[in-house]
Amino acid sequence: MARASPLAGRIRLGLRWQSTIRLENPTAQPGQRPFDLGPFACHRVPQDAEPMRLDRWLLKHVCSNWNARQKLIASKQVWVLGPQSTLEQHRGSVMIPRLRPGCKGKTTLKPQDFVYFPKVMTPVPKRREPAPKEPPGWLLRRLIYKDTDFLAIDKPIGWSVNPGKHVGGAHLQKLLPSLKFGMEEAPKFVHRLSTEISGVLLLGRHKAAVAYAKDMIAQRAFWQRELWALVCGRTPKSGQVSMPTLSLERHAKKHVAKPMREDDGGLPALTEYSNIRYSPLAGGLTLLSMNPYSGRYHQTRAHCAFGLRAPIVGDPVYYDLSNHLSESEDFKHRYHSTESRQERQTLLGAQRRLHLHSRQLTLKTFAGKEITVTAPVPQHMARSFQALGWQDWLRRAEGRAQRLAPWRAEEDKHLMEALAQVRKETSPHAGEEADEADVLEDVEEDELEEEPEESDELEEPDHFQDVFELERGGRRGRRSKRR
């Protein structure tokens, strides 16, 4: 049996691609030698096709790069002729570039139009990371505050707030409809947190709350934030970092913020900080409480690296930048040495996650009441605290935050009903509705009610444990206690 040649495979592939569009040669006439279109191909828009922009059509059928589309249009390698164009116009546009009509990306392709484009180009299929599979009610279990106007959730690390080019399906925007609680519209974000940052994220339940909050934030009169950052080195006990940013530059595949004078276009940025804990291990590690007054791009990370000369653990970008700020030996801190790096890696492990956490958010509600919402420390930071011997202090801090919480999940009727509905939908064959004890089991397992028990090791609140249990389809054998 003869084997098919590689050329035959490429031809079949090309025919398969060309079958998605309608190729024609409008210069051909019956009984005459066909006119060669050269390096171009021509597509005729079907009669029943809906109007489409030229740049979007090119993105779908010709090339998958934005810059390539614009270059093709600007260099007149892509052009459009109407259905009433004559034979001479078709032939002239193929042979002489100056006879090709000018087009723009917003040019609308109408039925029976002819589109000329380079026939050697094909779009590259986009490689998208698979979206994470969240069980129903996953975001409900991360709710840490709720009233008639605002919501607050504990944002997990690795999740983006809004969809984007490099986000895929790991964004919270698509999960907001589960937080309606009887409202007509889904809540909206009042502010944003970077993908690498976890912690308190505030949402407005209606448009008036969002508009009011954003206006007050612009006036610096709505909230007070507290971020926890584990940094390399030792910093002063307290102080301020007033360093204008941003001079955005490309570093690897990301933008970074560098100090820049206001006279040269830098934006003013102010961050207050205080020293909470210090450990002399691994060249010195400090836990800072930071309150950024302005929300510049990477403000906290840049102020730690350039202002305090203490980059955040798990931040290789600004760590390397701060290491090369000066060539003098006096500037080189101990944490930049090879020994300190190896000691940190032995003590904390290979830290690939940023140790920056939005710990607290203090705001005034519409009722005039001042509340403080606290998010538990993420698991990777809790493990680092345990390695530094701070587990007892962290346990007391988490217990104090739970006792002073302004809102308790088990006392909210709407949340209990939503969790009960989720449990009913996930186990429809059970034959019985979820009672109050079952709902309290979910809440208490997420550390929303009980304080951690005294033990030698830190029991980190694992918010993903319920997610793993639901994915396996199992249920915990332990029952929560009634109070």
N, C-alpha and C positions, 0 to 999 in steps of 0.2 A: 504494500500500500504506500503510495507516494505521500511524502510529507509536504505540507503547505509551506511555501516560502515566507520569510519575514515580510517581504514586500506585499504579498497578498494579504497578510494580516493588517498591515498599515492601510492598504486600500479599503479593506472592510471597515476599519476603524474610521477612516475619513468619510465613507459613505454613511456610516451610522451617525456621525456628527452632522453631516449635511442634511440628513433626513429631518432634522429639527427645524430647518429653515427652507424656504422655497427659492432655489437657485434658477435663474433664467439668463438667457443671452438676448437682450432686446435688439441687438444689432443684426441678428441672423434673419435672412430672408429666404423663402422657399426657392429652390433651384439655383441659388448662388453659393459661392464658397463662404463658409461662416467666418465672421470677423473675430479675430483672436483678442480677448480682453486682457491678455498679458498676465501680470501678477495680481489682477483684481478679479473679484467675483461679484455678482449682482444678485440681490435678493429682492423679490417683488412681494410687497406687503399684501396678504390675503384680503379679499373683499370684506370678510366678516370680522377682521381683526379690530381691536379697540385701539384708539390713538395712544401712542407711547412716545416718550422723549427719546431722542437719538442716543444720548449718553447711556440711558438705561438699557436700550436695546444692544448697544455695543458691549456693555458689561455682561449681558446674558449670552451673547452669541459670538463675540469676536475676541475680547480680552477682558481679564478680570482685574486690571490695575487701573486706578484712577488717572495716574499721570500718563499712562500709555494712551488712554482714551483721549485725553486733551491734546496730546501730541499728534495723534492721528487726525483729529479734527482741524487743528491749527495748520498742519502741513498739507491739508487738502488731500489726504489719502483716504478720506471718507467723505462722501458727498451724496446728496439726495436729488433726484430728478423726478418731476411730476409725471403723472400718467399721460399727459398731452405732449410730452417731449418728442421731438422728431428724431429720425434715424441719424441725421447729421449731428445733432446735439449729443446723442449718446456716444457716437464714435469720436467726436471732438473732445469730449470730457475725458475719455480714456487716454487719448494720445497727447493732449496738451493740457498741463496742469492749470494754466491761467484761464481756461475755458470752464473749469469746474466751479459750480456755484458755491459760494461761501456758506458754511453751516456753523451752528453753535450747538452746545450740548443740550440746550432747551428746545431745539428744533423738534417739532412734532411730526412723527411719521403717521401719515394718513393712509387709508386703504388704497391699494393699487400704486403706491409710490415705489420708486426704484432706489435701492440703497447699494452703493458701491463701497467695497471694503477690501483690504488685502486678504487673499484667500489662504495664505500660509499661516494665519493667526487663528488660534483656538483658545477659548477660555480655560484657565486652570481651575479644576474643582477645589473649592475651599475646604480646608481641613479644620473642622470645628471639634473642640473637645466635647465629649458627651456631657449633657447637663446632669447635674447630680439629682438623684431620685429622693425626694423628700416625702415621707409619709404624710397623710392628712393630719392637720393639726400641729405640724412641726413648729410653725411660727407662733402658734398660740402658747406653747410651752415656754417660749422665750420672752413672753410679755412680763414686764417688771413694774409697769405703772399704767393706770387707766383712769380717766375721768370723763366728763362730758365733752371736753374740748381737745384733750391731748392724750397721746399714747407714748409709751417708751418701751423699747425692746432691747434685749441684750444681743447686739449684732455679733455674729460669729466671725472669726478670722477667715480670710479667703473668700468672702462674699462681697460683691460689689453692691452699691446702693442702686445704681441705674444700669440698664443694659449698655453695652459698648462693643467696640470692634473686637477686643481681645478678651471679653468676659465670657462669651458663650451663654450658657443657661444659668450660671451661678450669680444671679442678681436677685435682690429682694423685691424689685418692682412687681414681678409677676405673682408674688405671694401675698400682696397687700389686700386683695379682695377677701381673704379669710379673716381680716380684722375689721370688717364693717360693723358688726354688733348692732344690726338694725338700721344703720345709716344708709342713705341712698347711694352715696359715693364711697369709694375706698379711701382710706387716709392717705395723706401726702407727706413727704419728707419736709421737715423744717430746715434741716441741715444735712450734711453728708459726712461720712467717714471713709477714709481710704480703705482699699481692699485689705491691706496688711494690718489694719487697726481693728480691734474689737472693743466692745463696751456699749455705753448708753447711747442710743439713737432715738431722737425725738421726732414724733409725727403729729400732725394736726388732723383732727377728725373731720373738719369742714373747712371751706375756703376762708371764712372769716378768721378762724384761729391761725391758719397758716399765714395769711396776709398780716395780721397783727404781730405775730411772732417775728416775722422777717423784718418788719419795720422797726420793731424795738431792738432787734439784734443789731441793725445798722446804727442805732443810736447808742449801743453798748449799755442798754438798760433793761435787759430781759433775763439774762441768766449769768451763772458763774460756773465754769467748767473746771474739772480737776482730772488731769491725766497722770497716770503712773508710768514712769519710764525707768527701766533698769539700764544704767549707763556704765561705761568703763571709766575708771579713775575716781578721784575724790573731788568733790565740788565744795564751794562755800556752803555754810549752813542755810542761808537764804539770800535772795537778791532778785535782780531783774536783768533780763537780757534785752537790750534795745538795739537791734541790728537790722537795718533796712535790707529787704530782699525785694524783688527777685531778679536775678539775672539767670534766666532759664537757659540751660545748656544741655546738650545731648551727652549722656554718659551711658555707654553700651546701648541698650534699647529703650532707655527711660530718660525723662527730663529730670534734672536736678536743679535745686535752688541754691544760688551762691550769693554771698554778701555783695551789696552794690550801693554806692553812695546815692543819696536822694537827689543830689545835683545831676547825677547821671541817669536818673530815671528809676531809682530804687523805691520801693513802697515801704512806708514805715511799718514796723512790726515790733510788738512788745510782748514779752513772756515773763511772768512771775514764776519763781520756783522756790522750793524749800526741800531740804534734805530730810528724808524720813528714816532711812536705814543705811548703814555702811558696813561693808565686810572687807577686810584686808586681803582676802584670798584672790588669787589670780591677778595680782597687780592692783587690786582695788576695784570694788563694784559698789555702786551707790544707787539707791532707790529714790527717785525724785518725784515730788508732787508738783505738777506744772499747770499753770493757768494762762493759756494764750488769750490775750485781749483781742487780737486780730486773727483772721483765718486765712493767712497767706498760704501759698502752695508749699507743702513740706516745712512749715514754719518751725514746728517743734523739733523735727529731726535736724534741720539746719542750725537752729540755735544751740542745740546740744553739741553738735560737731564743731561749729565755727565759733560760737560765742563762749561756751563753757569748756571747749576742748575735751569733751567727754561724749563720744558717739554712743548711740544706743546699741545695746547688745542685739545681734541679729540683723544689723543694718550694714551690710558690706559696702554699699554705695558710699554713704557719707563717712564710714570708717576709713576707707581708702583715701577719700578726698581730704579728710582732716589730717591724715598721715603725711600728705604731700603739700601741706600748706606752706611749710617753711623748710629750708635746707639746713638751718642751724641746729646744732646738737642740743642746745638748751630747750628747744621746743619739743624735742622727742620725749614723749612721756613713757612711763614704764609699761603701760598697757599696749604700746605698739611693738614691744620687743617680741622676738620669736618665742622666748620662754613663757611670756605671759599668754600668748596665743595658745600654746600647747597646754598650759595649765588650765585655761578657761575651757578648752575643748575636753580635757579630761574631767573637769569638775561639772560642767553644764552639758556636755555632749555637743554634737554638731548642731549648733543653733542656726536653723534656717528660717526661723520666724522672728518677726520684729517684736521686741519686748516693749511695746507701747500700747497702753490700754486706757480707754476712756472710762475712768472709775466712777465719777460722780457728776451729777448735773443738778444745780440748784436754780429754781425758777419760781416766779410768782404766777399763780393761776389767775383766771378771770375772776374768781371769787376773792382775790386778794390774799390768798394763803400762800405762804412760802413753803415749798416742799423740796426735799433732796432725794433724788433717785440714785441708787447705787447698783452697779453691775458687778457680779462676782468675777474674780480673777480668772482668766482663761487657764486651761490645763497646762500649756507649755510654760507659762510664767510661774504657776504654782510648783511645778517640778523644779524650776530653777531656785525658787525661794526655799524649797525643802533642802536642796543641795547646799545652800548657804546657811542653813540652820535657822531659818525664819519661820518655820511651820507653826510654832506656838503663837507667835505674834500675829501671823496671818489668820489663824483660827479665831483669835479674839476679835480681830478686825471684821471678819465675816459675820461672826455672831452679833457684834454690835450693830452692823449695818442691817441685819435682818430684824433685830428688835426695834430699830428706829424707822423701819420702812413705812412710808405714808400710805401704802396700799398693799393689801394682802389678797392673793389670788383666790383663796378658799372662801373669802367673804363676798366675792363678786358673782352675782347671780348669772349675769350674761356669759361670763367666761365659763362657769360651771355647766351651763346649758350647751355651750359650744363644744366643750370637751366631751360631754356625755354623747352629743350627736356624733362626734368623731369616733368615739369608741363603739357606738352602735353601727356605724358604717363600716368600720374595719372588721367587725365580727358579726355579720348579719345572721349567721347560722347558729348563734348562741341561743336565741330564743328568749332572751330576757334583756331588759333595758339596764343600762349602767346606773347604779345607785350612787348615793353620795360618797360612800366609802371607796368605791372604785375611782371616782374622780379625784378624791383627796389623795389616793395612792399615787396618781400621776404627778400631782402638785408637789407632794412631799418628796418624791424621788428626785425632783429637780431642785431640792434644797431651798424651796420658797417658804417653808414653814419651820422645819426643825433645824436646830443648830447641830453642827457636827459633834459627834461624841468624842470624849477625851481619849486620845490614843497617842502612841509614840510617833505615828506617821500622819502626815497631813492627808485628810480625805478631801480631795479636790472635787467640787461640784461638777459632775460630768453631765452636761446638758445633752450630749449625744447618746447617752445610754438608752433612753426611750426610743430614739430613732433606730438604733441597732436592734432593739427588741421587736419593734414593729416590722422591720424588714425581714426578720426571721419568722415572723408570724407567731411568736411565742408570748407568754405572759410571765411576769415575775411570780415566784412562789410566795414572796413575803407580802404580808398584808400590813397596811399602815394602821396605826393605833388611832382610835377615836379619842377626841379630846372633849 
